[in-house]
Amino acid sequence: MSTVPSTPRANPSSKTPAATPAKTRVAGTHALQSSPHYTTTRRHSLYGTEDRVVIDPGSRIWKVGFSGEGKPRDVFCADIVNSGSLWSWSRATDPSARAEEDRMLEINVERCMRSVFHQSLLTDPKSRKVILVEHPLLPLYIKDIFAKVLFGNLQVPSISFASSHLLSLLSVGRITGLVIDCGHLESTVLPIFAARPLFPHLRTTPLAGSCFTSHLRALLLLFGTYVPPPPNLSSVNPPFQNRVSRVPHEILTDALIEDIKTRCCFVSAALEIHRDSMRSSSPAPASESDLPPSSDAAMSESEFSRASEGAESISSSQHASSDFAVVSHLQQSESSSGEGHLQMLANMYTRHSTATDIQLRVVPPASQQLGTGRGTLIIPGWVRERAAEVLFEGGDVDENSVAEVLLEALLKVPVDLRKTLVSSILVTGGTAMLPGFIPRLHAELLRVIASTASRPRHGPTRSGRPLPPAYDRYAPLRPLVPHIAILNNPAPQPSSPRATANAGKAPAFTPAPMAWVGGSLAGALKTGGVEVSRENWDEAFSSQNDDDDAMESAPPVSPEQRPRGMLPDWTRTPLSVGAPSAVAPKPAVAPPSITSDSRGCMRA
């Protein structure tokens, strides 16, 4: 007889994991274990609302995520259309134009904030406290727009404002150091001692990412090569060499320049190092074109962009000038000599460059889009290697190089703090992610301090009297040269014991998200900056919004009319005891003396 087969049974000795993990408790605590779908040990938005939302809103790039995590959940560009900056340090002088700029900024900030909570983090903003990483020089009206969007539109419980430099230092486990943030709009140096930012000693320079971008675009317009697509798909086409032309301005979009900057460019050693090594290996004298031009007739690296922009503006009216103002402004009468000096510098860099040329496929201009493919952009190797030289060449007082602005901030701090700060330098920011940037910065610090000592004294001789000594600005910092150390230097050099103990000892975080990592650590430790709750924010404007009728009839409140002291602003902190006031006191008026004459009448 045929028997009915029995249903197979599972082996009781085998251990099969359950489909849905059961919620268990940690021994000795009342907290639930974290989700099995995450590698961290903290609860996330699906299991709890204890983690804060950390937002690092840059002028171009935003980094967002939850506290307690080691890296951001999402990194995105704020201006999706133009890949530019949401704001700039200059505002319109006309009140109507300024109000329009503020409205557009508020719209863009609201769009970015809604994208943070509803697309990047997928969490309810009403149950999440926010840690906002702020730049020390972030204008108060931009802070007010952030608070208005978060409190009014998204209704977050509270906002904590924390300094980006302090959070960057906290991410490497330090509370004392000299932090330089090389961002998009400017590079900022802030000394921090015992977790207290020394805001009066803050120094800035406009040589940053935007300057590097405009300089790279100018170099590509002058020395780059463009090969348009073939006119047809037939086998007979003009040779490759016959189709080579100058780079049209239309193809150098902001997205392409950003792609070239992040994927192709790097920072090499100073040119003097290459020249010294070549001289030692070859006894042949250098040619005239191999040597750099003299200082009085030569143009600096920062003048590259100005000269190229001037040449392009003459040849093409469609070339838009850059917002970055370089040091030297070439006159139109000097355009021919400027082109000669530019070619001399290009020849010198080409001879000493070890980088190879790169070919990129780019979208051709509208006049060349015939359906036959893409064009080819050829980037010279020396442009990839030497485009960042503009960041290390100083100009006037307002445009110091990245190394000079570090030394200027070091000169402003008290003398007894200099050795401690110079041995704890931290480099952060997106521009600092260029390969070779941090070792070159260390070499530039040593070069700038040494160059002022070896600078000869020029001037008319005086009969019978010696010339006064040359002004040596960085003489007080020369004894600190053996102690210079960068915490996140990937290639530290052996020096004094203090420098050896600090150089390269920071955790291996990339410079760009360091401020966000510090905010994540501060949120996990339930610490942070000044916290503003939504209740206090609503109470500050309750008198203006008593009922619906008053709300409709009352005019909108401008940021200047809102109560002072609601948002943190270090420029309005009270002065220390004994500090002189910025407003000169009015002289006391003596009361008129009253006398009496001989007749007994009172007279003033």
Secondary structure, 3 states (H helix, E strand, C coil): CCCCCCCCCCCCCCCCCCCCCCCCECCCCCCECCCCCCCCCCCCCCCCCCCCEEEEECCCEEEEEECCCCCCCEEEECCCCCCCCCCCCCCCCCHHHHHHHHHHHHHHHHHHHHHHHHHHCCCCHHHCCEEEEECCCCCHHHHHHHHHHHHHHCCCCEEEEEEHHHHHHHHCCCCCEEEEEECCCCEEEEEEECCEECHHHCEEECCCHHHHHHHHHHHHHHHCEEECCCCCCCCCCCCCHHHCECCCHHHCCHHHHHHHHHHCCCCCCCHHHHHHHHHHHCCCCCCCCCCCCCCCCCCCCHHHHHHHHHHHHHHCCCCCCCCCCCCCCCCHHHHHHHHHHHHHHHHHHHHHCCCCCEEEEECCCHHHCCCCCCEEEEECHHHHHHHHHHHHCCCCCCCCCHHHHHHHHHHHCCHHHHHHHHCCEEEECCHHHCCCHHHHHHHHHHHHHHHHHCCCCCCCCECCECCCCCCCCCHHHHHHHHHCCECCCCCCCCCCHHHHHHCCCCCCCCCCCHHHHHHHHHHHCCCCCEEEEHHHHHHHCCCCCCCHHHHHHCCCCCHHHCCCCCCCCHHHCCCCCCCCCCCCCCCCCCCCCCEECCCCCEEC
